[in-house]
Amino acid sequence: MKNRLKELRAVKEWSQGELADRLDVSRQTINAIETGKYDPSLPLAFKIAKLFKQPIETIFDENDE
C-alpha cells in the first residue's frame, strides 16, 4: 500500500522517532509503513489521519501504481 507518511512527516519536520512517539509505536514501525513493508492496522491508520488532520484516503492509497 502506498502512502504519503514520509512526505507529511517532513512537512512537520518530525523525525521517525518523533512521529512514533506521537503515535505510541516504535520508530521501526514508522519506517516499515513509510517503505511499504507494513500496512498499519485500521486503528493506527485512524490515529495517523487524526494526527495529520487528513482523511485516511489522502494518506494511504491501496493502489500500487
NUTIFI-540390 format. One record per residue (C-alpha): residue number from 1; residue in three letters; x, y, z. Coordinates in steps of 0.001 Angstrom, whole numbers, plus 524288, in hexadecimal, padded with zeros to 5 digits. Layout:
num;residuo;xx;yy;zz
NUM;ALA;X;Y;Z
...
//
This chain:
num;residuo;xx;yy;zz
1;MET;80000;80000;80000
2;LYS;8058F;80D28;7FC23
3;ASN;80506;81841;805D5
4;ARG;808F9;82665;807CA
5;LEU;80DB9;824B0;815BF
6;LYS;81BD3;82886;8131C
7;GLU;8177E;834A3;80BAB
8;LEU;80DFB;838D2;8165C
9;ARG;8182C;83652;820DE
10;ALA;8220D;83EAA;8197B
11;VAL;81893;84A1B;818D8
12;LYS;8179E;849B5;827B7
13;GLU;82670;84800;828A8
14;TRP;824A5;83C0E;8314D
15;SER;82E51;830E8;831B8
16;GLN;82958;82303;830E0
17;GLY;82BB8;82217;83F7A
18;GLU;823B5;82E40;84263
19;LEU;8185F;82952;83A43
20;ALA;81962;81C01;840A9
21;ASP;81894;82253;84E20
22;ARG;80C83;82A10;84A27
23;LEU;805F4;81DA3;84547
24;ASP;80AD6;814E0;85051
25;VAL;811A9;80B6E;8470D
26;SER;81FED;8082E;84469
27;ARG;8288C;80FA7;83AF4
28;GLN;82A18;802E1;8339B
29;THR;81B5B;80273;83186
30;ILE;81BA5;81005;82B74
31;ASN;826F9;80C0E;822C2
32;ALA;81FF8;7FFB3;81E6B
33;ILE;81380;80735;81B34
34;GLU;81AEC;811AB;813A3
35;THR;8224E;80793;80B95
36;GLY;815FB;7FFC4;808C0
37;LYS;81AA1;7F3B5;81015
38;TYR;80F93;7F48F;819F1
39;ASP;80173;7F8D8;818D7
40;PRO;7FC85;7FF42;8254C
41;SER;7F0F4;7F9D4;82C99
42;LEU;7E445;8012C;82ACA
43;PRO;7E50D;8075D;83865
44;LEU;7F2FC;80BF7;8358A
45;ALA;7EEEF;8113C;82837
46;PHE;7E427;8190F;82EE5
47;LYS;7EDF6;81E45;838E6
48;ILE;7F70C;8227D;82DF4
49;ALA;7EC00;82920;82699
50;LYS;7E782;83031;832DD
51;LEU;7F554;8349B;83634
52;PHE;7F74B;83A74;8289F
53;LYS;7E92B;83F45;827DA
54;GLN;7E727;83874;81ACE
55;PRO;7DDBA;82E1A;815E1
56;ILE;7E39E;8207E;815BE
57;GLU;7E1BC;82000;806FD
58;THR;7EAE8;82B90;804F6
59;ILE;7F5BC;824E3;80CB9
60;PHE;7F44A;816C3;8086C
61;ASP;7F1DF;811B8;7FAAC
62;GLU;7EE89;80376;7F8DA
63;ASN;7F319;803F2;7EAB4
64;ASP;80174;80128;7E866
65;GLU;8020C;809A3;7DC33
//
